[in-house]
Amino acid sequence: MDSVILPELPTYLFAPNLAGVLSLAVTFLLPLLAALFMRTSWSAFRKGLVLLLVSAVKTFLEAWLVAVEAEGAFHVGETAYAVVVNFGLAVVFYAGLLRNTPVQQAVISRGPVKEHAAAG
């Protein structure tokens, strides 16, 4: 059986260079970035979908930049796998360090999509 070949993205091969460090840092900031597009009243499932979408955008942009720089092919399957890994890392970071912290609550409350109290 052949071994699994991971996508050639700095986050997973973690080359100790600026691109690798920035990629990993952005991955861990994804929950805060995603929170800018969430409402506090949304279900966990809906918030998870937003985080998955943000993870996908980050990963596809990163993979596209790597493919352009290397003048190589863009591998959709490997990139889709990388989206799942990015999403998993972001969820672990959120659940382990950010959930219900003042930082997370501040981002949600100051994001472009805010809860509005009913006029009464």
C-alpha positions as CSV (number, residue, x, y, z in Angstrom):
1,M,0.0,0.0,0.0
2,D,1.3,3.4,-0.9
3,S,1.9,6.0,1.8
4,V,-0.3,9.1,1.9
5,I,1.3,12.1,0.3
6,L,0.2,15.3,2.0
7,P,-0.5,18.5,0.0
8,E,2.5,20.6,-0.7
9,L,1.3,23.4,1.6
10,P,3.5,25.1,4.2
11,T,1.1,24.3,7.0
12,Y,1.3,20.5,6.6
13,L,4.9,20.1,5.6
14,F,5.7,22.9,8.0
15,A,8.8,24.2,6.4
16,P,10.3,26.5,9.1
17,N,10.2,29.6,6.8
18,L,8.1,32.7,6.8
19,A,5.4,31.2,4.5
20,G,5.0,28.2,6.8
21,V,4.7,30.3,9.9
22,L,2.3,32.7,8.4
23,S,0.1,29.9,7.0
24,L,0.0,28.3,10.5
25,A,-0.8,31.6,12.2
26,V,-3.6,32.4,9.8
27,T,-5.0,28.9,10.4
28,F,-5.2,29.5,14.1
29,L,-6.8,32.9,13.5
30,L,-9.5,31.5,11.3
31,P,-12.1,31.2,14.2
32,L,-11.7,34.9,14.8
33,L,-11.9,35.7,11.2
34,A,-15.0,33.5,10.8
35,A,-16.6,35.1,13.8
36,L,-16.7,38.4,11.9
37,F,-19.4,36.8,9.7
38,M,-21.4,35.2,12.4
39,R,-24.3,36.1,14.6
40,T,-24.4,35.1,18.3
41,S,-27.8,33.6,17.9
42,W,-26.7,31.1,15.2
43,S,-26.6,27.4,15.9
44,A,-23.2,25.7,16.3
45,F,-23.8,23.9,13.0
46,R,-24.3,27.2,11.1
47,K,-21.2,28.7,12.8
48,G,-19.3,25.6,11.8
49,L,-20.3,26.0,8.2
50,V,-19.0,29.6,8.2
51,L,-15.7,28.4,9.7
52,L,-15.5,25.6,7.0
53,L,-16.1,28.2,4.3
54,V,-13.4,30.5,5.6
55,S,-11.1,27.6,5.9
56,A,-11.8,26.6,2.3
57,V,-11.1,30.1,1.0
58,K,-7.8,30.3,2.9
59,T,-6.7,26.9,1.8
60,F,-7.7,27.3,-1.9
61,L,-6.0,30.7,-2.1
62,E,-2.8,29.3,-0.5
63,A,-2.8,26.2,-2.8
64,W,-3.4,28.4,-5.8
65,L,-0.5,30.7,-4.9
66,V,1.8,27.7,-4.4
67,A,0.8,26.3,-7.8
68,V,1.4,29.6,-9.5
69,E,4.7,30.2,-7.9
70,A,5.9,26.6,-8.7
71,E,4.4,26.9,-12.2
72,G,2.7,23.6,-11.5
73,A,-0.8,22.1,-11.6
74,F,-3.4,22.9,-9.0
75,H,-4.5,19.7,-7.3
76,V,-8.2,20.0,-6.2
77,G,-8.2,16.7,-4.4
78,E,-5.2,17.5,-2.3
79,T,-6.5,20.9,-1.6
80,A,-9.9,19.6,-0.5
81,Y,-8.0,17.4,1.9
82,A,-6.1,20.4,3.2
83,V,-9.4,22.2,3.8
84,V,-10.4,19.5,6.2
85,V,-7.1,19.7,8.0
86,N,-7.3,23.5,8.2
87,F,-10.9,23.3,9.5
88,G,-9.8,20.7,12.1
89,L,-7.0,22.8,13.3
90,A,-9.2,25.9,13.6
91,V,-11.9,23.9,15.5
92,V,-9.3,22.6,17.9
93,F,-7.9,26.0,18.5
94,Y,-11.4,27.5,19.0
95,A,-12.5,24.7,21.4
96,G,-9.2,24.7,23.3
97,L,-8.4,28.3,23.6
98,L,-11.0,30.7,22.2
99,R,-14.5,29.5,23.2
100,N,-16.4,32.1,25.3
101,T,-13.3,34.2,25.8
102,P,-13.6,38.0,25.8
103,V,-11.6,38.1,22.5
104,Q,-14.0,35.8,20.8
105,Q,-17.1,37.6,22.1
106,A,-15.6,41.0,21.1
107,V,-15.0,39.8,17.6
108,I,-18.6,38.5,17.2
109,S,-20.2,41.6,18.8
110,R,-18.2,44.0,16.6
111,G,-18.4,42.1,13.3
112,P,-20.3,43.4,10.3
113,V,-23.2,41.1,11.0
114,K,-24.7,42.2,14.4
115,E,-27.7,41.3,16.4
116,H,-30.2,44.0,16.5
117,A,-32.6,44.3,19.4
118,A,-36.3,44.4,18.4
119,A,-37.8,47.8,18.5
120,G,-40.2,48.0,21.2
